[in-house]
Amino acid sequence: MKKHQHFYPDTRNYRPFLAEKPWFFVALIVATFIVALLIAGSFKQPFLCSITNAAREVGGYSATPTQLLAILHYATTRVVPQQSHAEISISFNVLRSLGPCNFLVFGLGHDSLMWTSLNPHGNTLFLEEDPKWVHSVLQRSPNLRAHVVKYPTRLSQADKLLSTYKQEQDCMPPNVRLKGNRNCKLALSELPDEVYNKEWDIIMIDAPRGYFAEAPGRMGAIYTAAVMSRARSRPGVTHVFLHDVDRKVEKTYAMEFLCKKYLVKAVGRLWHFEIPAVANRSGDTPSSSFC
């Protein structure tokens, strides 16, 4: 979700991805009609609705308004998602297998409209640290759902937090909690109630900023994702995606809290973990340990 980093992929790499998605072409046709009508100055609402409704019925697939908006957006802008095609494909495959699902994303960026459109009829929620950026993004894409959150840590504290968290009982399993837990400096204790009250099937960690000393760093996001995954009561695992694992803090905290044994795939700078709930774990993991 890095707001200021642009990535321009080779479009040839996208051809297999597009060929397998008939709904993409349906939506692209609709978007093409919209753009043509706008250029011609003959934007007629009844005609547009008839085209859209017809396209939605092709192949039995029902495209959502968000998906159509995403196609139009990415077809008419040079600003594209920061993750590579290979990285996005991992998350896409999980979303396709689970959807509709509960999808929590740390970060709001140029890829947010894409993530929401890939979870049609699901619940996708974004957490972002910069209120001005949230306002800017929601002005362009008001159908996105996002909350402004504050992170209590600084990247410069990462080593100390990692070496001392075990000394604080409120940071340690088995009864660790998040909401209101101000004793544990790694716990994100003041998130919106919606975040705590819902069980998330997928958690994407691509924020907050973590590339200079005074940035919040992703220590709290990684720790919080681990706690949420452990507490799951619904069947199945929690899928956690962590981006920028080429950086020391992301890699170190992932091994500490998300656990190497739950790492199922690594592509580029993205790691994919499948974390079971404590109740579903085998006896090889003590209840007092994350890993």
C-alpha positions in Angstrom: 0.0 0.0 0.0 3.0 2.3 -0.4 1.4 5.5 -1.7 4.4 7.1 -3.4 6.0 4.1 -5.1 4.9 3.4 -8.7 5.3 0.1 -10.4 4.7 -0.4 -14.1 4.6 -4.1 -15.0 5.2 -5.6 -18.4 1.7 -6.1 -19.7 2.7 -9.3 -21.5 2.9 -11.0 -18.1 -0.8 -10.4 -17.7 -2.1 -12.3 -20.7 -2.4 -15.8 -19.1 -4.1 -14.1 -16.1 -6.6 -12.3 -18.3 -7.3 -15.2 -20.5 -8.5 -17.3 -17.6 -11.0 -14.6 -16.4 -14.0 -14.2 -18.7 -15.6 -11.7 -16.4 -12.6 -9.4 -17.0 -13.4 -9.2 -20.7 -17.1 -8.6 -20.0 -16.3 -5.8 -17.6 -13.7 -4.4 -20.1 -16.3 -4.3 -22.8 -18.6 -2.3 -20.5 -15.8 0.1 -19.6 -14.9 0.6 -23.2 -18.5 1.5 -24.0 -18.6 4.0 -21.1 -15.4 5.7 -22.2 -16.6 5.9 -25.8 -19.9 7.4 -24.7 -18.2 10.0 -22.6 -15.8 11.0 -25.4 -18.7 11.3 -27.8 -20.7 13.4 -25.4 -23.7 11.1 -25.6 -23.8 9.6 -22.2 -27.4 8.3 -21.9 -28.2 6.7 -18.6 -30.9 4.2 -19.9 -28.5 3.0 -22.7 -25.6 2.6 -20.2 -27.8 0.6 -17.8 -28.9 -1.7 -20.6 -25.4 -2.4 -21.6 -24.3 -3.0 -18.1 -27.1 -5.3 -17.3 -26.6 -7.3 -20.5 -22.9 -7.7 -19.7 -23.6 -8.9 -16.2 -25.6 -11.8 -17.6 -22.8 -13.1 -19.9 -21.6 -16.5 -18.9 -23.8 -16.5 -15.8 -21.4 -14.1 -14.0 -22.8 -11.2 -12.2 -20.2 -8.3 -12.1 -20.5 -5.9 -9.2 -20.4 -2.1 -9.5 -17.1 -2.1 -7.8 -15.6 -4.5 -10.3 -16.8 -2.4 -13.2 -15.4 0.7 -11.5 -12.0 -1.0 -10.9 -11.8 -2.0 -14.6 -12.5 1.6 -15.7 -10.1 3.0 -13.1 -7.1 0.8 -14.0 -7.8 1.1 -17.7 -7.5 4.9 -17.6 -4.7 5.5 -15.2 -0.9 5.0 -15.2 -0.9 4.4 -11.4 -1.1 0.7 -10.8 -0.8 -1.7 -7.9 2.6 -1.9 -6.3 2.8 -5.7 -6.0 3.9 -7.7 -8.9 1.7 -10.0 -11.0 3.1 -13.1 -9.3 2.6 -11.6 -5.8 -1.0 -10.5 -6.6 -1.8 -13.9 -8.1 -1.2 -15.7 -4.7 -3.7 -13.6 -2.9 -6.1 -13.7 -5.8 -6.1 -17.5 -5.8 -7.0 -17.5 -2.1 -9.7 -14.9 -2.5 -11.2 -16.9 -5.3 -11.3 -20.1 -3.2 -12.7 -18.5 -0.1 -14.9 -15.7 -1.4 -17.0 -14.0 -0.4 -14.9 -13.7 2.8 -13.7 -11.3 5.5 -10.6 -9.5 4.2 -8.6 -7.1 6.4 -5.9 -5.0 4.8 -3.3 -2.9 6.6 -2.9 0.0 4.3 -4.8 2.0 1.7 -3.3 2.5 -1.6 -3.4 2.3 -5.4 -4.3 -1.4 -5.2 -7.2 -1.0 -2.8 -9.9 -0.9 -5.5 -8.4 -4.0 -6.9 -8.6 -5.9 -3.6 -12.2 -4.9 -3.0 -13.2 -6.0 -6.5 -11.5 -9.4 -6.1 -13.7 -10.0 -3.0 -17.2 -9.4 -4.5 -20.0 -9.6 -2.0 -17.4 -10.0 0.7 -16.3 -7.7 3.5 -13.1 -5.9 2.7 -11.8 -3.3 5.2 -8.7 -1.1 5.0 -6.7 0.4 7.9 -4.6 3.4 7.1 -2.5 5.8 9.2 -2.7 8.9 7.1 -6.1 10.7 7.4 -5.3 13.0 4.5 -4.5 10.1 2.3 -7.7 8.3 3.4 -9.8 11.4 2.4 -8.0 11.6 -1.0 -8.6 7.9 -1.8 -12.2 7.9 -0.7 -13.0 10.9 -2.7 -12.0 9.0 -5.8 -13.4 5.6 -4.7 -16.2 6.3 -2.2 -17.3 2.6 -2.2 -14.1 1.6 -0.4 -14.4 1.0 3.4 -11.5 2.4 5.4 -10.6 3.5 9.0 -7.9 5.8 10.1 -5.8 4.1 12.8 -2.9 5.3 15.0 0.2 3.1 15.6 1.9 3.5 19.0 5.4 2.3 17.9 8.3 3.6 15.9 10.6 1.5 13.7 13.6 2.5 15.8 12.0 0.6 18.7 11.8 -2.7 16.8 14.8 -4.5 18.3 13.9 -3.5 21.9 10.3 -4.4 21.5 11.2 -7.9 20.2 13.7 -8.5 23.0 11.5 -7.4 25.8 7.9 -8.4 24.9 8.1 -11.8 26.7 8.6 -9.9 30.0 5.1 -8.5 29.8 2.5 -11.1 30.7 -0.2 -9.3 28.7 1.8 -9.9 25.5 2.1 -13.6 25.9 -0.3 -16.5 25.0 -2.5 -18.2 25.8 -4.8 -15.5 27.0 -3.4 -12.5 25.1 -6.0 -9.9 24.0 -5.9 -6.9 21.8 -8.7 -4.5 22.6 -7.7 -2.2 25.5 -4.5 -4.0 26.1 -2.2 -1.0 26.7 0.3 -3.0 28.7 1.5 -4.8 25.6 3.2 -2.2 23.4 3.0 -4.5 20.4 -0.8 -4.9 20.6 -2.9 -2.6 18.5 -5.3 -1.9 21.3 -7.4 1.0 19.9 -8.6 -0.2 16.6 -12.3 0.2 15.6 -14.6 -2.3 17.2 -15.5 -3.8 13.8 -11.9 -5.0 13.6 -12.1 -6.8 16.9 -15.6 -8.1 16.5 -15.1 -9.9 13.2 -13.1 -13.0 12.4 -10.9 -12.3 9.4 -10.3 -15.0 6.8 -7.5 -13.1 5.1 -5.2 -10.5 6.5 -2.9 -8.5 4.2 -0.1 -6.6 5.9 1.3 -3.9 3.5 1.4 -1.0 5.9 2.1 1.1 7.9 5.3 2.7 6.6 8.4 0.9 7.7 11.4 2.4 5.8 12.7 5.1 8.1 13.4 5.3 11.9 10.4 7.5 12.9 7.9 5.5 10.8 5.5 3.3 12.8 6.9 0.1 11.4 4.8 -3.1 10.9 5.7 -4.7 14.3 2.2 -4.1 15.7 0.4 -5.1 12.6 2.3 -8.5 12.4 1.8 -9.1 16.1 -1.9 -8.2 15.9 -2.5 -10.5 12.9 -0.9 -13.4 14.8 -3.1 -12.8 17.8 -6.3 -12.6 15.6 -5.3 -15.8 13.8 -4.8 -17.7 17.0 -8.2 -16.7 18.4 -10.1 -17.9 15.4 -13.2 -19.9 16.3 -14.5 -20.6 12.8 -13.3 -23.7 10.8 -10.2 -23.3 8.7 -7.1 -21.3 8.9 -6.4 -17.6 8.7 -4.4 -16.6 5.6 -1.9 -13.9 6.4 0.0 -12.1 3.6 3.0 -10.1 4.5 4.7 -7.8 1.9 8.2 -6.3 1.9 9.8 -9.3 3.6 13.1 -8.2 2.0 13.3 -5.8 5.0 14.8 -6.9 8.3 11.9 -6.0 10.6 9.2 -7.7 8.5 11.3 -10.9 8.2 12.3 -11.1 11.8 8.8 -10.4 13.2 7.2 -12.8 10.8 9.5 -15.6 12.1 8.7 -14.7 15.7 4.9 -14.4 15.5 3.6 -15.8 12.2 6.0 -18.8 12.4 8.2 -20.4 9.8 6.2 -23.7 10.0 3.1 -21.9 8.8 4.8 -20.3 5.8 3.3 -22.0 2.8 4.5 -19.8 -0.1 7.0 -17.1 -0.8 7.0 -15.2 -4.1 9.0 -12.0 -4.7 8.7 -9.9 -1.6 5.5 -11.6 -0.4 5.1 -14.4 2.2 1.9 -16.3 2.6 1.1 -17.9 6.0 -1.7 -20.3 6.9 -2.2 -20.0 10.6 -4.4 -22.4 12.5 -6.4 -21.4 15.5 -5.0 -22.5 18.9 -7.9 -24.9 19.3 -7.0 -26.7 16.0 -3.2 -26.9 16.5 -1.4 -30.2 17.2 0.5 -30.8 20.4 3.8 -29.6 19.0 3.1 -26.0 19.8 2.8 -25.0 23.5 -0.2 -22.8 24.2 2.2 -20.3 25.8 4.1 -19.7 22.6 3.3 -18.2 19.2 5.4 -20.7 17.3 
